[in-house]
Amino acid sequence: MRLPVLATTLSLLSLLPRSALASVLAIDYGTDWIKASVMSPGIPFDVLLNKDSKRKMQASVGWKKTDRLFGTDAFNLASRFPSDSFSSIKYLQAAPFDSDIVSYYTSISTADVVKTARNTVALKQADGNEWSVEELVGMQFSYVKQLAEALAEEKVTDVIVTVPPFYSQFQRDAVVDAIEIAGLRTLALINDGTAVAVNYAMTRTFPTPEYHIVFDAGASSIRATVVSFSTSNSTSGTQITVAGVGYDLTTGGTELDRRLREILIEAFNTKNKRDIHEDPRGMAKLWKEAGRIKTILSANTEATATVESLAWDIDFKTKITRASFEAACEDMKDRFAKPIDDALRNAGLTLENVTSVILTGGSTRTPMIQAAVRAAVGDEKIALNVNADEAAVLGAALHGASLSRQFKTKNIKVTDINPFDIQASYLATSASPLAKPRTITTVVFPGGSKSGTKKTLTFKRKEDFVINFDYKTPVAPGFPTRFMEVEITGIAEAIANLTELGASDPVVKATLTMSESGFVSVSNAIAFGEIKDESIAGKLKGFFGAGSSSADGEESTPEKAPPRESDSSSSASATPSGASNSTPEKEKDEKNKKPTPKDNTISLNITVVFPTIPPMTVEHKKNARSRLRAIDLDEAAVARKEEARNSFESYLYRMRDLLDEENRDTPFKQCSQESERKALAAKLEESFVWLHDRGDVAETSQFLDKRNAIEILERPIVHRYQEIEAFPQALNSSQMWNWSTRLFLQDARTNMTADAAADQPSKWTTAELDALEKTLKEHEAWLDEWVEKQKKVKMNQDPVIETTEMRARAKVLETALARLVKRKVPKMAKKTKTTSETESTTASPAAETSSAATEATAAAETSTTAAGAQETVIPTPPVAPEGKPYDEL
């Protein structure tokens, strides 16, 4: 759905200076397509266009020899360089090398997959270069960043990225790592179904609470999100609450493409008695053709697949019907709508509670998926009121703008959930050295827990220990369940100090955080103990029930934490007991000080380890950024070289056209001499030969030097033409100031005579007017002399008088005139006349003075085009039409 007037949903802080506002980039990163939107002052709120003015770009990156390509160019490259074009990389984010999804990826892609030191996946080019998935995704994010900065005309650093709701902490870490490699800062991660819900609520209000299902059929999976919408009358804000999610990881548009390609493979192999699997280029061509045929079959009952020279110089052509395609996908039909049932069950709702099912995602255009959804929910529930391709990115952009605090947006509050059971486990304290270790496991964030919350766990421990965090069940086949281990240290020393202070039964408290972006972390760990206050005030306080809080149980409060607390490890600690930088006197005072309630908390050390699929370390990301930065610099250098070459080549052809003998009466020919044209022609011929022989290997500086050598020869001709074009205006201006000055002198002398006769003070002295007249005569004499000389100069000769000098000399006269024109009337000496006599005596001269000054000022400020009949027109040399460069005539 296209957006209505922006003012109804978004109001930018336009009164703030532009430098105080920061742009926010939103990226909807899909398996097949990338959509982006940039929120920036003065830019319409819409989808970001790529360099081809397309509203979406394919999620592909590839290399054509040394040239890196993105989008459609990179995707199409697979048919020629199958090992250098990488698409559908989203499948491999944080995937273990031996997981099922990697095997599936190798069945749809021709790229070479290799194992990394982190047991994840990297892709290998034909030249041996290996790129981790994070680096390849980071390249695509960096490309989008460049597009956003070109549009916003400023640096873009903050980004919000959509992710599927089933993304685990492993995959969310991989997304954040890619963001950081691209030189961006993670504002937040938002589940794509939630982003669509934000987009849906942008232009709507909900007087009564409503439940809707966002059904998102994408390339890699199908997701269903049950969302509650309600609008508060008191705050006029809309509350969006995710109630349940359902998903299928094995069903989506990519699997449909794969099955359609299998039909094409079988047709080719049967007809030609050869196995197309042996030709990577042929497989890449069939993958592209399968996507095209699927699109056609969405609107037609049959389509013809045609691929010229598919493999072994064999042309391929076959007819595919929708019926045969749907027959090949028969086993998937029951799974298309199953995420809706799962989402309703997790939300504790039935279909009767749902107002509508909002369809989004490119695969919802496939007839068999539409039919399955309509059969499951009924036609009356189907809603097509959002843009299936752009709803997620526009909703993410609005949510990102609300988080940035730089924009004033519609008040939409979002509450999301975590779909997985997350449990914490640790070894119990042994009763005796010979006792068998016992593991205590508890679910700390059950499936359906709200994001942006924290819980506090209490442990009766006296020694350091480790808390293990696991998913109760694997998030995907082949993925590990354990994702983090947190070691809490410094416990024994802290407990000893609390006991010495008089604390009874000290315990350890660890605060667990589920951030808004879905990251689990231990944000704080302390040793805590109740210390009795023996003062009278303390006893009274305890007597009346104002004691300290309980140390047991768990707490849950909202918290907006950063998307991710740490990279690979973190440590949060205070100064341990007994280790202090204070002086001995201070230590003695502290030792003798009576315990108070604020002494009952001591911070502990926290060390985080990722034992299975660790995120990239700071060093790894630094190296990755350096690799990408080197590529960016090389590409920028190549772009500058190409621009210099193209500009030089274009300049050579333009000069050749100017020297063409057929163009005889052009200003260029009129302003140039035969010797100059011969020198230019010789230099041009030399440059053309050099460009043909050395243009491919030349450096940028060489193109600039070669052009400069020709411009030096051309510059005198250009100068003559510019002087001829500017001469009439400069002459007219000089004559105008002569006329204005002479008019002023005439009126000023008349006024001086009247002032003297009336015994009144004058604004000017005779010496001042004589000096101005002298300056005027000198300027007139100089102008008459040199204009006459210039009249004898031919167009192809250098001018004897420069327009810059003419303007400078006129400026001298203008300054002298302005100084006298702006002179104020001096004050009159007081006389013993009556008021009426004084006014009668001075009125006429003053009026004359004012009239003369006003007329002179008006004359001085008159434009050069308004001289009129009083202007002396001096014949000027023939000139080219004004405003037409000589090379355009």
ZAMARGU-4260 file (C-alpha; in steps of 0.2 Angstrom, whole numbers, plus 5000, padded with zeros to 4 digits):
<rodrens>
0) 5000/5000/5000 | 5007/5017/4995 | 5008/5030/5009 | 4995/5044/5011 | 5001/5062/5015
5) 5016/5061/5026 | 5009/5074/5038 | 4997/5061/5045 | 5010/5049/5051 | 5026/5058/5052
10) 5032/5076/5057 | 5050/5080/5056 | 5059/5092/5068 | 5061/5105/5054 | 5065/5119/5066
15) 5082/5111/5071 | 5097/5114/5061 | 5101/5100/5048 | 5118/5096/5057 | 5108/5091/5073
20) 5097/5078/5064 | 5103/5061/5060 | 5096/5050/5046 | 5090/5033/5050 | 5092/5018/5037
25) 5079/5004/5037 | 5084/4988/5028 | 5072/4973/5025 | 5085/4960/5020 | 5077/4945/5012
30) 5083/4929/5004 | 5080/4935/4987 | 5077/4954/4988 | 5083/4969/4998 | 5072/4984/5001
35) 5077/5000/5010 | 5071/5016/5016 | 5080/5031/5023 | 5072/5043/5036 | 5080/5060/5034
40) 5074/5079/5035 | 5068/5085/5019 | 5067/5068/5010 | 5050/5060/5006 | 5046/5045/5017
45) 5047/5031/5004 | 5057/5016/4998 | 5075/5019/4993 | 5079/5018/4974 | 5094/5009/4968
50) 5106/5015/4954 | 5094/5008/4941 | 5079/5017/4950 | 5072/5001/4955 | 5062/5000/4972
55) 5070/4983/4976 | 5086/4975/4973 | 5091/4957/4972 | 5101/4951/4987 | 5116/4946/4977
60) 5135/4951/4976 | 5147/4945/4963 | 5163/4948/4954 | 5166/4950/4936 | 5185/4948/4936
65) 5190/4962/4947 | 5174/4972/4946 | 5162/4969/4961 | 5144/4970/4956 | 5127/4970/4966
70) 5109/4967/4963 | 5103/4961/4947 | 5120/4963/4939 | 5128/4951/4951 | 5113/4939/4950
75) 5114/4938/4931 | 5133/4935/4932 | 5130/4917/4938 | 5127/4911/4921 | 5144/4916/4916
80) 5154/4915/4932 | 5145/4903/4943 | 5158/4902/4956 | 5159/4921/4958 | 5140/4926/4960
85) 5133/4923/4978 | 5114/4924/4981 | 5102/4918/4994 | 5116/4921/5007 | 5103/4923/5021
90) 5101/4904/5022 | 5119/4903/5029 | 5119/4916/5042 | 5127/4908/5058 | 5123/4891/5050
95) 5135/4877/5056 | 5145/4870/5042 | 5137/4852/5044 | 5119/4858/5047 | 5105/4854/5036
100) 5103/4871/5029 | 5120/4871/5022 | 5116/4855/5012 | 5101/4863/5006 | 5110/4878/5000
105) 5122/4868/4990 | 5107/4860/4981 | 5101/4877/4975 | 5117/4887/4972 | 5133/4884/4962
110) 5144/4893/4974 | 5158/4884/4983 | 5155/4882/5001 | 5170/4881/5014 | 5172/4879/5032
115) 5178/4894/5044 | 5188/4893/5060 | 5171/4897/5069 | 5163/4881/5061 | 5152/4892/5051
120) 5151/4895/5032 | 5162/4905/5020 | 5160/4906/5001 | 5175/4904/4989 | 5178/4913/4973
125) 5186/4906/4958 | 5202/4915/4961 | 5203/4907/4979 | 5197/4922/4989 | 5186/4917/5003
130) 5172/4928/5011 | 5163/4924/5027 | 5144/4926/5026 | 5145/4941/5037 | 5157/4950/5025
135) 5146/4946/5010 | 5130/4953/5019 | 5141/4967/5025 | 5145/4972/5007 | 5127/4973/5003
140) 5123/4983/5018 | 5137/4995/5013 | 5130/4996/4996 | 5113/5001/5003 | 5122/5014/5014
145) 5130/5022/5000 | 5113/5024/4991 | 5106/5031/5007 | 5120/5044/5009 | 5119/5049/4991
150) 5100/5053/4994 | 5102/5061/5011 | 5118/5070/5006 | 5125/5066/5023 | 5133/5052/5033
155) 5121/5038/5038 | 5126/5028/5053 | 5110/5021/5062 | 5101/5006/5054 | 5087/4995/5059
160) 5086/4978/5050 | 5071/4966/5049 | 5074/4948/5054 | 5062/4933/5054 | 5054/4930/5072
165) 5062/4913/5072 | 5080/4920/5071 | 5090/4913/5086 | 5104/4923/5095 | 5116/4915/5084
170) 5108/4922/5068 | 5105/4939/5076 | 5123/4940/5081 | 5128/4937/5063 | 5116/4951/5057
175) 5124/4963/5069 | 5141/4958/5064 | 5137/4961/5046 | 5130/4978/5051 | 5146/4983/5060
180) 5157/4977/5046 | 5147/4989/5034 | 5152/5003/5045 | 5134/5005/5053 | 5127/5006/5070
185) 5113/4994/5075 | 5098/5005/5081 | 5088/4989/5083 | 5083/4973/5075 | 5064/4970/5072
190) 5054/4955/5067 | 5047/4957/5050 | 5030/4952/5055 | 5030/4966/5068 | 5037/4978/5055
195) 5022/4975/5044 | 5011/4977/5059 | 5018/4995/5062 | 5015/4999/5044 | 4997/4993/5045
200) 4994/5004/5060 | 5002/5020/5053 | 4986/5026/5045 | 4973/5017/5056 | 4966/5019/5074
205) 4958/5005/5084 | 4944/5011/5095 | 4941/4993/5101 | 4955/4980/5102 | 4958/4969/5086
210) 4968/4954/5082 | 4975/4952/5065 | 4987/4939/5058 | 5002/4944/5047 | 5005/4930/5035
215) 5022/4932/5027 | 5027/4920/5013 | 5044/4924/5008 | 5058/4915/4999 | 5066/4905/5013
220) 5051/4902/5024 | 5033/4906/5028 | 5029/4915/5044 | 5012/4920/5053 | 5012/4933/5067
225) 4996/4936/5078 | 4996/4954/5082 | 4984/4964/5094 | 4980/4982/5090 | 4973/4994/5102
230) 4972/5013/5102 | 4971/5023/5119 | 4960/5037/5120 | 4970/5046/5134 | 4987/5046/5125
235) 4980/5044/5107 | 4994/5031/5105 | 4992/5014/5097 | 4999/4998/5106 | 5005/4984/5095
240) 5007/4968/5105 | 5013/4951/5097 | 5003/4937/5104 | 5010/4922/5095 | 5020/4917/5080
245) 5021/4901/5069 | 5033/4897/5055 | 5039/4884/5043 | 5058/4884/5039 | 5057/4872/5024
250) 5043/4880/5014 | 5044/4896/5003 | 5047/4903/4986 | 5065/4896/4985 | 5059/4878/4987
255) 5046/4881/4973 | 5059/4887/4962 | 5070/4872/4966 | 5056/4860/4962 | 5052/4869/4946
260) 5070/4868/4941 | 5070/4850/4944 | 5056/4849/4931 | 5067/4858/4919 | 5082/4847/4922
265) 5072/4831/4919 | 5065/4838/4903 | 5083/4843/4897 | 5091/4826/4903 | 5077/4816/4895
270) 5078/4825/4878 | 5097/4826/4876 | 5103/4810/4886 | 5115/4821/4896 | 5115/4826/4914
275) 5114/4845/4916 | 5121/4844/4934 | 5138/4842/4927 | 5138/4860/4920 | 5137/4873/4934
280) 5134/4887/4921 | 5119/4877/4914 | 5112/4875/4932 | 5114/4893/4935 | 5104/4897/4919
285) 5090/4885/4923 | 5089/4893/4941 | 5086/4910/4933 | 5074/4902/4921 | 5064/4893/4934
290) 5061/4910/4943 | 5055/4918/4927 | 5043/4903/4923 | 5036/4903/4941 | 5031/4922/4939
295) 5023/4918/4923 | 5013/4903/4930 | 5006/4914/4944 | 4996/4923/4931 | 4995/4910/4917
300) 4991/4891/4916 | 5006/4887/4905 | 5023/4895/4900 | 5037/4891/4888 | 5055/4889/4895
305) 5068/4894/4883 | 5087/4895/4886 | 5099/4897/4871 | 5115/4887/4872 | 5110/4880/4889
310) 5125/4868/4889 | 5136/4860/4877 | 5130/4872/4864 | 5112/4864/4865 | 5097/4876/4865
315) 5083/4871/4877 | 5065/4874/4875 | 5050/4865/4884 | 5032/4869/4889 | 5027/4869/4908
320) 5009/4869/4914 | 5003/4876/4931 | 4995/4859/4934 | 5012/4849/4932 | 5020/4862/4943
325) 5007/4861/4957 | 5008/4842/4956 | 5027/4843/4959 | 5022/4853/4975 | 5008/4842/4981
330) 5016/4837/4997 | 5019/4855/5002 | 5001/4861/5001 | 4996/4856/5019 | 5011/4866/5025
335) 5007/4882/5017 | 4994/4887/5030 | 5000/4878/5045 | 5010/4893/5052 | 4993/4901/5055
340) 4987/4887/5065 | 5003/4887/5075 | 5002/4905/5078 | 4984/4905/5084 | 4988/4890/5096
345) 5003/4899/5103 | 4993/4915/5106 | 4978/4905/5114 | 4966/4911/5101 | 4955/4904/5088
350) 4951/4910/5070 | 4935/4918/5077 | 4945/4930/5087 | 4954/4937/5071 | 4948/4951/5061
355) 4959/4948/5046 | 4974/4939/5038 | 4985/4952/5031 | 4995/4944/5016 | 5013/4950/5013
360) 5028/4943/5005 | 5032/4940/4987 | 5026/4921/4987 | 5009/4926/4992 | 5006/4929/4974
365) 5008/4911/4970 | 4991/4903/4967 | 4993/4887/4976 | 4999/4897/4992 | 4984/4909/4990
370) 4972/4894/4988 | 4979/4886/5004 | 4977/4901/5014 | 4959/4905/5008 | 4954/4887/5012
375) 4961/4889/5029 | 4954/4906/5034 | 4940/4910/5022 | 4939/4923/5008 | 4931/4936/5020
380) 4947/4936/5031 | 4959/4939/5018 | 4966/4957/5018 | 4977/4964/5003 | 4978/4981/5011
385) 4997/4982/5013 | 5011/4982/5000 | 5017/4964/4999 | 5035/4970/4995 | 5037/4986/5005
390) 5026/4985/5020 | 5040/4978/5031 | 5054/4990/5027 | 5042/5005/5028 | 5036/4999/5045
395) 5054/4996/5051 | 5058/5014/5045 | 5045/5022/5056 | 5049/5011/5071 | 5068/5016/5068
400) 5063/5034/5067 | 5054/5033/5084 | 5069/5025/5092 | 5081/5038/5086 | 5074/5053/5096
405) 5077/5064/5081 | 5060/5063/5074 | 5042/5066/5080 | 5032/5051/5074 | 5015/5044/5077
410) 5014/5036/5094 | 5015/5018/5091 | 5021/5006/5105 | 5028/4989/5100 | 5029/4974/5111
415) 5036/4958/5103 | 5039/4941/5110 | 5053/4927/5110 | 5046/4911/5102 | 5059/4899/5110
420) 5060/4892/5128 | 5077/4898/5135 | 5083/4889/5150 | 5098/4892/5162 | 5108/4878/5170
425) 5121/4877/5183 | 5130/4865/5195 | 5122/4864/5212 | 5133/4866/5227 | 5140/4849/5232
430) 5135/4843/5249 | 5152/4834/5251 | 5167/4832/5240 | 5162/4814/5235 | 5144/4819/5230
435) 5140/4817/5212 | 5138/4834/5203 | 5120/4839/5201 | 5114/4851/5187 | 5100/4863/5191
440) 5090/4868/5175 | 5076/4881/5175 | 5067/4890/5161 | 5071/4908/5163 | 5062/4915/5147
445) 5048/4903/5141 | 5042/4904/5123 | 5031/4919/5122 | 5040/4930/5134 | 5040/4948/5130
450) 5055/4956/5123 | 5063/4971/5133 | 5061/4963/5150 | 5073/4957/5164 | 5073/4944/5177
455) 5083/4943/5193 | 5089/4925/5199 | 5095/4922/5217 | 5108/4909/5221 | 5115/4904/5238
460) 5133/4902/5232 | 5149/4905/5241 | 5161/4900/5226 | 5162/4906/5208 | 5151/4897/5196
465) 5145/4896/5178 | 5127/4899/5171 | 5124/4890/5155 | 5111/4896/5143 | 5102/4884/5131
470) 5087/4883/5119 | 5076/4869/5126 | 5075/4862/5109 | 5086/4865/5093 | 5081/4881/5084
475) 5084/4872/5067 | 5091/4855/5062 | 5110/4855/5065 | 5110/4870/5076 | 5117/4868/5094
480) 5106/4872/5109 | 5119/4880/5120 | 5122/4898/5115 | 5131/4906/5130 | 5140/4903/5146
485) 5142/4916/5159 | 5155/4914/5173 | 5152/4924/5189 | 5168/4927/5199 | 5173/4936/5215
490) 5160/4928/5225 | 5170/4921/5240 | 5178/4938/5243 | 5162/4948/5242 | 5153/4935/5253
495) 5167/4937/5266 | 5166/4956/5266 | 5147/4956/5268 | 5149/4943/5282 | 5162/4954/5291
500) 5150/4969/5289 | 5137/4959/5298 | 5126/4953/5284 | 5116/4938/5287 | 5114/4924/5274
505) 5122/4934/5259 | 5117/4928/5242 | 5121/4931/5223 | 5109/4940/5212 | 5111/4939/5193
510) 5100/4950/5182 | 5095/4942/5165 | 5090/4954/5151 | 5080/4950/5135 | 5083/4965/5125
515) 5070/4973/5113 | 5080/4965/5098 | 5079/4948/5106 | 5097/4946/5113 | 5099/4937/5130
520) 5112/4943/5142 | 5117/4944/5160 | 5118/4963/5163 | 5122/4963/5181 | 5128/4951/5195
525) 5130/4956/5214 | 5133/4949/5231 | 5119/4954/5242 | 5115/4953/5261 | 5104/4960/5274
530) 5113/4971/5286 | 5104/4976/5302 | 5105/4995/5307 | 5107/4996/5326 | 5104/5014/5327
535) 5088/5020/5334 | 5081/5027/5317 | 5085/5010/5310 | 5076/5000/5323 | 5061/5011/5322
540) 5061/5009/5303 | 5062/4991/5304 | 5048/4991/5318 | 5036/5000/5306 | 5039/4988/5292
545) 5050/4999/5281 | 5064/4985/5279 | 5074/4981/5264 | 5068/4971/5249 | 5068/4952/5248
550) 5083/4944/5241 | 5073/4929/5235 | 5062/4926/5219 | 5064/4934/5202 | 5059/4951/5196
555) 5053/4956/5178 | 5053/4974/5173 | 5053/4982/5155 | 5071/4987/5150 | 5077/4994/5133
560) 5094/4987/5132 | 5106/4989/5117 | 5104/4976/5103 | 5119/4966/5109 | 5128/4968/5125
565) 5145/4962/5120 | 5155/4955/5105 | 5164/4939/5112 | 5166/4942/5130 | 5163/4955/5143
570) 5167/4960/5161 | 5157/4970/5173 | 5165/4973/5189 | 5168/4985/5204 | 5183/4986/5214
575) 5184/4970/5224 | 5184/4970/5243 | 5201/4972/5250 | 5208/4980/5234 | 5207/4999/5236
580) 5217/5014/5230 | 5213/5024/5246 | 5226/5029/5259 | 5229/5020/5275 | 5220/5033/5285
585) 5204/5031/5274 | 5205/5012/5275 | 5206/5014/5294 | 5191/5026/5294 | 5181/5014/5283
590) 5186/4999/5295 | 5179/5008/5310 | 5164/5015/5301 | 5148/5007/5307 | 5139/4996/5294
595) 5124/5005/5285 | 5111/4997/5273 | 5120/5004/5258 | 5135/4992/5261 | 5124/4977/5257
600) 5128/4976/5239 | 5145/4971/5230 | 5147/4970/5211 | 5154/4954/5205 | 5164/4950/5189
605) 5155/4943/5173 | 5164/4934/5159 | 5154/4929/5144 | 5159/4915/5133 | 5151/4908/5117
610) 5155/4890/5116 | 5146/4884/5100 | 5144/4897/5087 | 5153/4913/5093 | 5150/4929/5085
615) 5164/4938/5076 | 5177/4945/5088 | 5182/4963/5088 | 5198/4958/5079 | 5189/4948/5066
620) 5177/4962/5062 | 5192/4975/5061 | 5200/4964/5048 | 5184/4962/5039 | 5181/4980/5038
625) 5199/4983/5032 | 5196/4971/5018 | 5180/4979/5013 | 5188/4996/5015 | 5202/4991/5003
630) 5189/4985/4990 | 5180/5001/4992 | 5195/5012/4989 | 5201/5002/4974 | 5183/5004/4967
635) 5183/5022/4970 | 5201/5024/4962 | 5194/5014/4947 | 5179/5025/4946 | 5190/5041/4946
640) 5201/5034/4932 | 5186/5029/4922 | 5178/5046/4924 | 5195/5055/4920 | 5196/5044/4904
645) 5179/5047/4898 | 5180/5065/4901 | 5197/5066/4892 | 5190/5056/4877 | 5175/5067/4876
650) 5186/5082/4877 | 5196/5076/4862 | 5181/5073/4851 | 5174/5090/4855 | 5190/5099/4851
655) 5191/5088/4835 | 5174/5094/4830 | 5179/5113/4833 | 5194/5110/4822 | 5184/5102/4808
660) 5187/5112/4792 | 5168/5112/4788 | 5165/5123/4803 | 5172/5139/4795 | 5162/5153/4803
665) 5161/5147/4821 | 5167/5158/4835 | 5181/5146/4838 | 5188/5149/4821 | 5185/5168/4822
670) 5194/5169/4838 | 5209/5157/4834 | 5224/5159/4823 | 5230/5147/4810 | 5246/5143/4820
675) 5236/5139/4835 | 5224/5128/4826 | 5239/5118/4819 | 5247/5116/4836 | 5230/5110/4843
680) 5228/5098/4829 | 5245/5090/4831 | 5242/5089/4850 | 5225/5081/4847 | 5232/5068/4835
685) 5246/5064/4847 | 5233/5062/4861 | 5222/5050/4851 | 5236/5039/4847 | 5241/5039/4865
690) 5224/5035/4871 | 5222/5020/4859 | 5239/5013/4864 | 5240/5017/4882 | 5222/5021/4888
695) 5219/5004/4896 | 5234/5005/4907 | 5236/5023/4910 | 5234/5031/4927 | 5221/5044/4932
700) 5235/5058/4933 | 5241/5054/4915 | 5223/5058/4908 | 5223/5074/4918 | 5240/5079/4912
705) 5236/5075/4894 | 5220/5086/4895 | 5229/5100/4903 | 5242/5101/4889 | 5228/5103/4876
710) 5219/5116/4887 | 5235/5126/4888 | 5234/5128/4869 | 5216/5131/4869 | 5216/5144/4884
715) 5221/5160/4873 | 5206/5156/4861 | 5194/5154/4875 | 5200/5170/4883 | 5198/5180/4867
720) 5180/5174/4865 | 5176/5178/4884 | 5183/5195/4882 | 5173/5199/4866 | 5157/5193/4875
725) 5160/5203/4891 | 5166/5219/4882 | 5149/5227/4878 | 5143/5225/4896 | 5159/5231/4904
730) 5159/5246/4892 | 5141/5250/4895 | 5145/5250/4914 | 5159/5262/4912 | 5149/5274/4902
735) 5135/5273/4914 | 5146/5279/4929 | 5153/5293/4918 | 5136/5299/4915 | 5130/5297/4933
740) 5145/5307/4939 | 5143/5321/4927 | 5125/5323/4932 | 5129/5323/4950 | 5143/5336/4948
745) 5131/5347/4938 | 5118/5347/4952 | 5130/5348/4966 | 5138/5364/4959 | 5121/5371/4957
750) 5116/5367/4975 | 5132/5374/4981 | 5129/5391/4973 | 5111/5391/4980 | 5118/5387/4998
755) 5131/5401/4997 | 5118/5414/4991 | 5107/5409/5006 | 5122/5408/5018 | 5119/5390/5021
760) 5132/5376/5024 | 5135/5364/5009 | 5137/5346/5009 | 5152/5347/4999 | 5167/5358/4996
765) 5174/5365/4980 | 5190/5355/4982 | 5180/5338/4984 | 5170/5342/4968 | 5185/5347/4958
770) 5194/5331/4963 | 5179/5320/4958 | 5178/5330/4941 | 5197/5326/4939 | 5194/5308/4942
775) 5180/5308/4930 | 5190/5316/4916 | 5204/5304/4918 | 5193/5289/4917 | 5184/5297/4901
780) 5201/5300/4893 | 5207/5283/4897 | 5191/5275/4891 | 5191/5284/4875 | 5209/5281/4871
785) 5209/5262/4874 | 5192/5259/4867 | 5198/5266/4850 | 5213/5255/4851 | 5202/5240/4855
790) 5192/5244/4839 | 5207/5240/4829 | 5210/5223/4836 | 5204/5208/4826 | 5194/5194/4834
795) 5209/5182/4833 | 5221/5194/4842 | 5223/5196/4860 | 5213/5211/4867 | 5223/5227/4871
800) 5211/5231/4885 | 5205/5218/4898 | 5187/5219/4904 | 5194/5216/4922 | 5204/5232/4920
805) 5189/5242/4914 | 5179/5236/4929 | 5193/5241/4941 | 5194/5258/4934 | 5175/5261/4934
810) 5175/5255/4952 | 5187/5269/4957 | 5175/5282/4950 | 5160/5273/4958 | 5168/5273/4975
815) 5173/5292/4974 | 5155/5296/4968 | 5147/5285/4982 | 5157/5294/4995 | 5150/5311/4991
820) 5132/5305/4987 | 5131/5298/5004 | 5137/5314/5013 | 5125/5321/5026 | 5120/5339/5026
825) 5130/5348/5040 | 5121/5356/5055 | 5116/5374/5053 | 5123/5387/5066 | 5110/5394/5077
830) 5103/5411/5073 | 5091/5423/5082 | 5078/5422/5070 | 5060/5417/5073 | 5055/5399/5069
835) 5044/5404/5054 | 5058/5415/5047 | 5071/5401/5048 | 5060/5389/5040 | 5056/5402/5026
840) 5074/5405/5023 | 5081/5387/5023 | 5067/5377/5015 | 5071/5381/4997 | 5090/5377/4997
845) 5088/5361/5008 | 5075/5355/4996 | 5087/5358/4981 | 5101/5349/4990 | 5089/5335/4994
850) 5084/5334/4976 | 5101/5334/4969 | 5107/5321/4981 | 5092/5310/4977 | 5094/5312/4958
855) 5113/5308/4959 | 5110/5293/4970 | 5097/5286/4958 | 5108/5289/4943 | 5123/5280/4952
860) 5112/5265/4957 | 5104/5264/4939 | 5108/5247/4931 | 5119/5247/4916 | 5105/5242/4905
865) 5095/5258/4909 | 5106/5271/4903 | 5094/5277/4890 | 5097/5290/4877 | 5109/5299/4887
870) 5122/5285/4885 | 5136/5287/4873 | 5137/5272/4863 | 5154/5268/4856 | 5155/5255/4842
875) 5162/5238/4848 | 5171/5224/4838 | 5159/5210/4831 | 5155/5198/4845 | 5147/5181/4846
880) 5129/5180/4852 | 5128/5183/4871 | 5127/5167/4882 | 5133/5155/4868 | 5149/5146/4871
885) 5159/5145/4855 | 5160/5127/4855 | 5141/5126/4855 | 5138/5137/4840
</rodrens>
